[in-house]
Amino acid sequence: MLIKLYKPLMLAIALTSLTNLVMAQAVTSVETRKANTDYGPAFKGQTRISSVKSRTAYKDEVINDKLKGPWGICVLPDGRLLISSKPGSMQILTTQGTIVKTITGFPKVHFQGQGGLLDVNIDPNFKTNRMVYWTYAQPGENGAALAVAKGKLSADETRLEHVSVIFEAVPRHKGGGQYGSRLVFDQKGNILVSSGDRSADNIRQKAQDLSATTGKIIRITKTGRPAAGNPFIGKANAKPEIYALGFRNPDGLAINPATGDLWEAEFGPRGGDELNLIKAGGNYGWPVVTYGIEYSGEKVYEGIQQKEGTLQPVYYWDPSISPGCMIFYTGNIPEWKNNILLGGLGGVHIARLVIRNNRVVGEERLLESRQERWRCMAIGKDGNLYAGTDSGKLYKISKK
């Protein structure tokens, strides 16, 4: 009799445990706030994935608190940090946070709103050619434009020489919003640049227009020519520099070092921040397709989340965390290896995303207690994470 009762009892306990586990998994997302919309995801795990927690102890320390609008950061061959300053200069810092050089010689920038001197990167052959590349808001008669420029760092590291502008986005716009503006090199040495939609309703539709280079990802050579193999070369009325289209404010751009894939993080409207895996010629939908709404609370156009001919985000956030930068982690903390780290501006944290088979399978919020707007990140030669904030601080995050 006891044996007959035992098996059903054990089965009931097992089913209860399984149910509790599923329920626990369903409510362990790091996001607990109510979404702005009742839009549903296109597939399971596209939003509010289960949370994860780092097992490895790490520490953070502020190593400089006097930066002026840090926006981009890259690591020089000797391990020092090159940081762009939004008002219009760059500085070289040691990994202890000491400013050792201030660099001038940049073209005038449109320092207004989200504009200024923006991202920075160095040539893959910097050791021999000393070339620096940067993006900036370029002033002009008909408004500002996202531009890409390059110059040679002088021997004394105090100025840029032989400066030339190699790309200007069109059309120009008189507003100061949403330049996007991350700059990375692909494995062939071409330059990939994210170009924002410039925000205003009378220009953001151009994100779907192949005759414009706003709201796009651009791929060019080091001289500014369209890169060989770009998907719209030869297409009538299409700008040959375009690599992908349909973006709002692509503030994050990074190449997965393990696969060579290009990823983008998108600052969405009210809700609708996105993480996208970028395909050549892909249309990512904005402003026709979005998981967000207008800041007014109205739908964006028809309020569509899926449309034939457009690609879905790998992941999205609602409410917004306002992604401002992203990298693939290659530092000293083993469990973070190949994770995406994404700097939240309005979200005031660094999001750690665990990626498996090009899907997000776990999310963690790092350094949320610091209440910082995280603007730029890089992994140092020493394996530590260096991150700049809108408050002018430079953090070092390292394994304990």
DODREN-410734 format. One line per 4 residues: number of its first residue (from 1); their letters; for each residue y negated, z, x of C-alpha. Coordinates in steps of 0.1 Angstrom, whole numbers, always signed. Each point is the difference from the previous one (the first is absolute). Layout:
BEGIN
NUM	A	Y:Z:X; ...
! end
This chain:
BEGIN
1	MLIK	+0:+0:+0; -24:+9:+28; +7:-33:+18; -8:-19:-32
5	LYKP	-33:+17:-3; -8:-2:+37; -1:-38:+3; -25:-5:-29
9	LMLA	-21:+29:+13; -2:-15:+35; -8:-34:-15; -28:+15:-21
13	IALT	-14:+18:+30; +1:-32:+21; -17:-20:-27; -27:+27:-4
17	SLTN	-6:+1:+37; -2:-38:+1; -25:+0:-29; -21:+27:+17
21	LVMA	+0:-21:+32; -11:-31:-18; -27:+19:-18; -11:+16:+32
25	QAVT	-2:-34:+17; -20:-14:-29; -27:+26:+3; -3:+4:+38
29	SVET	-26:-27:+5; -29:+11:+21; -23:-12:-28; -3:+24:-29
33	RKAN	-33:-13:-16; +0:-21:-31; -1:-37:+5; -31:-19:-12
37	TDYG	+22:-24:-20; +33:-3:-18; +9:-31:+20; +37:+1:+11
41	PAFK	+13:-10:+34; +18:-34:+4; +30:+17:+17; +13:+35:+7
45	GQTR	-17:+17:+29; -31:-21:-1; -22:+31:-5; +4:+38:+1
49	ISSV	+31:+0:+22; +16:+33:+8; -17:+22:+26; +13:+7:+35
53	KSRT	-10:+27:+24; -2:-2:+38; +26:+23:+17; -17:-4:+34
57	AYKD	-28:+24:+8; -32:-17:+9; -36:+11:+7; -34:-16:-5
61	EVIN	-32:+7:+19; -35:-13:-1; -8:-14:+35; -34:-14:-9
65	DKLK	-24:+7:-29; -30:-21:+9; +10:-36:-7; -24:-21:-20
69	GPWG	+19:-17:-28; +33:-8:+18; +16:-30:-17; +26:-16:+24
73	ICVL	+20:+13:+29; +22:-17:+26; +17:+12:+32; -10:-14:+34
77	PDGR	+26:-9:+26; -8:+32:+20; +5:+22:-31; -37:+6:-9
81	LLIS	-12:-6:-35; -25:-27:-11; -17:+10:-32; -24:-21:-21
85	SKPG	-31:+17:-15; -12:-14:-34; -37:+0:+9; +6:-25:+28
89	SMQI	+16:+12:+32; +33:+10:+16; +11:+29:+22; +28:+6:+24
93	LTTQ	+15:+35:-2; +27:+18:+20; +30:+14:-18; -17:+34:+4
97	GTIV	-28:-13:-22; -27:-4:+26; -23:-30:-4; -2:-17:+33
101	KTIT	-17:-33:-9; -22:-14:-27; +1:-38:-4; -29:-21:-13
105	GFPK	-7:-37:-2; +12:-7:-35; -16:-24:-25; -22:+17:-26
109	VHFQ	+21:+15:-29; -7:+3:-37; +2:+38:+0; +0:+6:-37
113	GQGG	+26:+14:-25; +34:-8:+14; -14:-24:+25; -7:+5:+37
117	LLDV	+20:-4:+33; +35:+3:-13; +34:-5:+16; +8:-5:+37
121	NIDP	+29:-13:+20; +6:-12:+35; +16:-33:+12; +37:+3:+8
125	NFKT	-10:-12:+35; -28:+25:+3; +11:+11:+35; -9:-34:+13
129	NRMV	-27:-13:-23; -17:+32:-13; -7:-16:-34; -8:+22:-30
133	YWTY	+0:-13:-36; -17:+17:-30; -9:-5:-36; -34:+7:-14
137	AQPG	-23:-5:-30; -22:-29:+12; -35:-1:-15; -15:-33:-12
141	ENGA	-25:-17:-23; +24:-4:-29; +16:+35:+4; +25:+15:+23
145	ALAV	+34:-14:+11; +31:+15:+17; +0:-15:+35; +23:+2:+30
149	AKGK	-14:+0:+35; +12:+3:+35; -14:+9:+34; +9:+10:+35
153	LSAD	-2:+37:+9; -23:+3:+31; +14:+14:+33; -19:+32:-6
157	ETRL	+12:+3:-36; -35:+3:-15; -5:-33:-17; +16:-31:-15
161	EHVS	-7:-33:+18; +3:-37:-11; +1:+11:-37; +9:-26:-25
165	VIFE	+7:+0:-38; +33:-18:-7; +3:+4:-38; -23:+7:-30
169	AVPR	+14:+5:-35; -15:-20:-29; -17:+3:-23; -27:+25:+11
173	HKGG	-10:+28:-24; -30:+22:-2; +20:+32:-9; +13:+25:+26
177	GQYG	+35:+5:-13; +36:-7:+8; +3:-20:+33; +36:+10:+6
181	SRLV	-1:-8:+36; +30:+10:+20; +9:-21:+31; +35:-2:+16
185	FDQK	+17:-24:+23; +33:-16:-10; +29:-7:+24; -14:-34:+9
189	GNIL	-34:+13:+9; -17:-12:-31; -25:+23:-18; +6:+13:-35
193	VSSG	-30:+12:-19; -2:+16:-34; -31:-12:-20; -11:+20:-31
197	DRSA	-12:-14:-33; -35:+14:+4; +3:+21:-32; -25:-15:-25
201	DNIR	+13:-18:-30; -18:-32:+8; +19:-4:+32; +33:+18:-3
205	QKAQ	+16:-29:-19; -2:-19:+33; +30:+20:+11; +20:-26:-19
209	DLSA	-21:-30:+13; +14:-18:+30; -34:-15:+8; -12:+36:+8
213	TTGK	+12:+24:+27; -10:+32:-18; +29:+20:-15; +24:-16:+26
217	IIRI	+21:+6:+31; -12:-24:+27; +20:-12:+29; -19:-16:+29
221	TKTG	+3:-6:+37; -20:+18:+26; -26:-28:-2; -2:+3:-37
225	RPAA	+19:-31:-9; +26:+0:-29; +33:+12:+15; +28:-26:+2
229	GNPF	+23:+2:-30; -25:+16:-24; +13:-6:-36; -31:-18:-14
233	IGKA	-7:-24:+29; -4:-35:-15; -4:+12:-36; -30:-14:-17
237	NAKP	-30:+23:-4; +18:+28:+18; -12:+19:+30; +26:-5:+27
241	EIYA	-6:+35:+15; +16:+16:-31; +34:+17:+4; +3:+18:-33
245	LGFR	-23:+6:-30; -8:+23:-29; -13:+32:+16; -26:+25:-11
249	NPDG	-9:+22:+30; +27:-3:+26; -9:+29:+23; +34:+3:+17
253	LAIN	+19:-27:+19; +29:+6:+24; +30:-18:+15; +34:+17:-1
257	PATG	+10:+1:+37; +37:+1:-9; -1:-32:-22; -33:-18:+6
261	DLWE	-8:+2:-37; -36:+2:-11; -10:+28:-24; -32:+7:-18
265	AEFG	-15:+31:-17; -24:-7:-29; -29:+22:-12; +4:-7:-37
269	PRGG	-23:+6:-30; +5:+32:-20; +37:+4:+7; +18:-31:+13
273	DELN	-1:+7:+38; +28:-22:+15; +23:-3:+29; +10:-37:+5
277	LIKA	+25:-18:+21; -19:-32:+9; +16:-34:-2; -16:-32:+12
281	GGNY	-17:-17:-30; +6:+30:-23; -23:+7:-29; -3:+38:-5
285	GWPV	-18:-4:-34; -34:+17:+3; -21:+0:-22; +23:-15:-27
289	VTYG	+30:+22:+8; -5:+38:+7; +14:+34:-8; -35:+14:-1
293	IEYS	-29:+0:-24; -38:-4:+4; -19:+31:+10; -15:-1:-35
297	GEKV	+35:+5:-14; +3:-35:-14; +28:-24:+8; -5:-23:+30
301	YEGI	-2:-34:-19; +31:-2:-21; +17:+31:+15; +30:-19:+14
305	QQKE	+25:+16:+24; +24:-29:+4; -5:-37:+1; +21:-30:+10
309	GTLQ	-12:-13:+34; -12:+34:+13; +18:+25:+21; +5:+37:-9
313	PVYY	-11:+28:+23; +28:+19:+17; -17:+32:-12; -31:+11:-19
317	WDPS	-20:+31:-7; -16:+11:-32; -22:+21:+2; -14:-15:+32
321	ISPG	+3:+15:+35; -25:-27:+13; +19:-12:+31; -23:-6:+29
325	CMIF	+23:-9:+29; +37:-3:+8; +24:-1:+30; +37:+0:+6
329	YTGN	+8:+32:+18; +15:-4:+36; -8:+34:+14; +18:+32:+11
333	IPEW	+12:+14:-33; +34:-16:-5; +3:+3:-38; -33:-18:-4
337	KNNI	+12:-31:+20; -7:-33:-19; -16:+19:-29; -33:-13:-13
341	LLGG	-29:+24:+5; -29:-8:-24; -34:+17:+2; -13:+11:-34
345	LGGV	-37:+1:-5; -5:+13:-36; +36:+14:+4; -11:+21:+30
349	HIAR	+34:+0:+16; +22:-22:+22; +29:-14:-20; +33:-3:+18
353	LVIR	+22:-27:-17; +37:-3:+9; +10:-36:-2; +35:-13:-4
357	NNRV	+9:-37:-7; -37:-6:-6; -2:+26:-27; -17:+34:-1
361	VGEE	+27:+27:-3; -21:+31:+7; -36:+12:+3; -16:+29:+16
365	RLLE	-37:+12:+2; -10:+11:+34; -31:+20:+10; -12:+3:-36
369	SRQE	-15:+34:+7; -25:-16:+24; -17:-18:-29; -10:-29:+22
373	RWRC	-5:-37:-8; +23:-17:+25; -15:-33:+12; +19:-11:+31
377	MAIG	+32:+9:+18; +19:-11:+32; +30:+12:+20; -11:+9:+36
381	KDGN	+19:-9:+32; +10:+37:+0; +18:-3:-34; -26:+20:-19
385	LYAG	-18:-11:-31; -37:-3:+2; -20:-2:-33; -37:-4:-7
389	TDSG	-17:+13:-32; -32:-9:-19; -13:+34:+10; -2:-11:+36
393	KLYK	+31:+19:+13; +28:-12:+22; +33:+17:-6; +31:+2:+23
397	ISKK	+32:+5:-19; +30:+9:+23; +34:+14:+0; +1:+38:+5
! end
